[in-house]
Amino acid sequence: MINMRYFCSMFENQERTEIDQLGEFALIEHLTAKFQLENEGIIVPLGDDAAVFKSDENTVYSTDMLVEGIHFDLSYVPLKHLGYKAAVVNISDIAAMNARCRYLSLNIAISNRFSAEALEEFYAGFSLACERYKVTLIGGDTSASQSGMVISVSAIGYADEKRIARRNSAKENDLLIVSGDLGGAFMGLQVLEREKAVFVDNPEIQPDLEGNDYILERQLKPEARVDIVEMLEELGVVPTSMIDISDGLASECHHIAKQSEVGIAIYEEKIPIDPMTHSRARDFELDPTTCALNGGEDYELLFTVKQEDWDKIKGNPNMTAIGHITDKNSGLQLITQSGNSHPIEAQGWNHFSSEDEG
Amino acid sequence: MINMRYFCSMFENQERTEIDQLGEFALIEHLTAKFQLENEGIIVPLGDDAAVFKSDENTVYSTDMLVEGIHFDLSYVPLKHLGYKAAVVNISDIAAMNARCRYLSLNIAISNRFSAEALEEFYAGFSLACERYKVTLIGGDTSASQSGMVISVSAIGYADEKRIARRNSAKENDLLIVSGDLGGAFMGLQVLEREKAVFVDNPEIQPDLEGNDYILERQLKPEARVDIVEMLEELGVVPTSMIDISDGLASECHHIAKQSEVGIAIYEEKIPIDPMTHSRARDFELDPTTCALNGGEDYELLFTVKQEDWDKIKGNPNMTAIGHITDKNSGLQLITQSGNSHPIEAQGWNHFSSEDEG
């Protein structure tokens, strides 16, 4: 459940301690104190020049940056949710290799607009995700910035080499499977943007978020599908390729198609869309399929399996077959209910295209 | 040698391609194309959700953020040097555990003030350091920012568990050793700041950097002392504690003293200071010892060894014994040439203390 008290009032009515009152080293010690930093693999925990920990044979490593004003808008994203999401999107990248995340590091640069309490909120969310996903914090840096907030997270995980699923190994006739449902995070964002616009026009009006819990949670508190990685292992299935849906189904399909040198056919009617996503898309006069194809941040897993593995997956409520791999020359095609075929354009984010120097 | 053509003119007279002309994915592909991305340990190189690589038993991991206007000033730091330094400071953190860096990742957020060519310069420097230190790039993200440049680098290395040197294990009577010489990077910064001030007053005057090569290089193109890590192994010495000098000798001594619960005595006359550092400090009416104690960014290694290991190190021109570990109650003391004892204050950077929202 989204905590509405944060909405549009994050910097009001809160206790405020200036970050420089604490000093840099004390601040980092304070913020990391609540983390569960010990686990059996840790030889040197954070607080030294580097952390040292036991490693399995194959390290899976990913890193990602989130920039205020580009990737998130603090006028409607509570800092605690942002902290949770910053951890989850990186855990999701490790899951997208069919691997398990074990360690995270967190660097933040923030301006003095933020209080120590605000930073604590962010860390509380990050810490919650670490607990939830059984991941240990092994490092990080907190620095001043001249303006805004920049977050950089790295994730370290492990996998058996035989189970690793890349983007470049989908084969013709493989089935295309997606976990969960799509487009919800995007519709949640539309609701938040609408209420922000109302608030900017008239700060007296309270945001109307009633009845949108599911899609708001999809946007503000996404989860990484580590359960799918576990299920696939239990089912004895190794995906022939895999990616997580951060930029949108269309964009991720383009990555798999390009790197695997294949084409993909998706059946429109098979794309899983939650009724709330569908209904809200109609309210906004948007096409639900377009929302599912191009709305990012669902953090579901998109993967391909051999036809012969279908029997192991069939009927699993967490996974939906939405299409199959075709030959390279066929490109990416959406097959509509009426049987027509339309090429799918990738409309992933180009963060550089519309931003101006602040 | 510092390339003076960059000085104060980095954004002039250069070919300029807007970053958004390339698009985000194409940009990252373009920038990483020149890196040596294959090595025998790499199973999945960058370009997937995560990289996968072979791991030794003990992973040594460190991460660090560099923020424009806080950690660097692009009016006199050439982007190629900045790229080189961003890699080196992280390689140095791994060396400070008495370990060897094998992989780096690089995240950058930049505003549209920067051209694709400027970003290429930065990457060229980073790539040069990767080649020089035989380190493989395993990941990274390039994002827009609303203003300025933020760099986040992570480093992964390996070490035999028995050779790892922490900060918390110095023992009374151990000798305190430092590599190279100190204060040079700080004096280089003073020269750059002076010439920047002259330039701001009168842009017609060319910067006068003659005769300052060594200290400018200490500031703009520091090296990580991986050679010391190798030497210590060849000499059969495991330091009882170790740290790299990023914030200044005094600050690093405080870290060792605090974490090891010991005191430290440093002999002023033993602190290695290059003649150019000494001479320039006098020109600026600064005390050379204070520059060596509190001027950071030398990236030398500071470590302690057992007395019985002294014979193995004695006479090595790369290492100087500057003091010894005392009991906790003695605190940190500087012993002057006349034999007087003065407490050493830590004056490390507090980046939060003097910055305003831009």
Interface residues (C-beta under 8 A of the other chain):
Chain A: I19 D20 G23 E24 F25 L27 I43 V44 G47 D48 D49 A50 A51 V52 F53 K54 S55 D56 E57 N58 T59 V60 Y61 S62 T63 D64 M65 V67 E68 G69 I70 H71 D93 I94 A96 M97 A99 Y103 S105 N107 I108 A109 S111 N112 R113 I138 G139 G140 D141 S143 A144 S145 Q146 S147 G148 V150 S152 S154 A155 I156 G157 A159 E161 I164 R166 R167 N168 M242 I243 D244 Q259 G348 W349 N350 H351 F352 S353 E355 D356 E357 G358
Chain B: I19 D20 G23 E24 F25 L27 I43 V44 G47 D48 D49 A50 A51 V52 F53 K54 S55 D56 E57 N58 T59 V60 Y61 S62 T63 D64 M65 V67 E68 G69 I70 H71 D93 I94 A96 M97 A99 Y103 S105 N107 I108 A109 S111 N112 R113 I138 G139 G140 D141 S143 A144 S145 Q146 S147 G148 V150 S152 S154 A155 I156 G157 A159 E161 I164 R166 R167 N168 M242 I243 D244 Q259 G348 W349 N350 H351 F352 S353 E355 D356 E357 G358
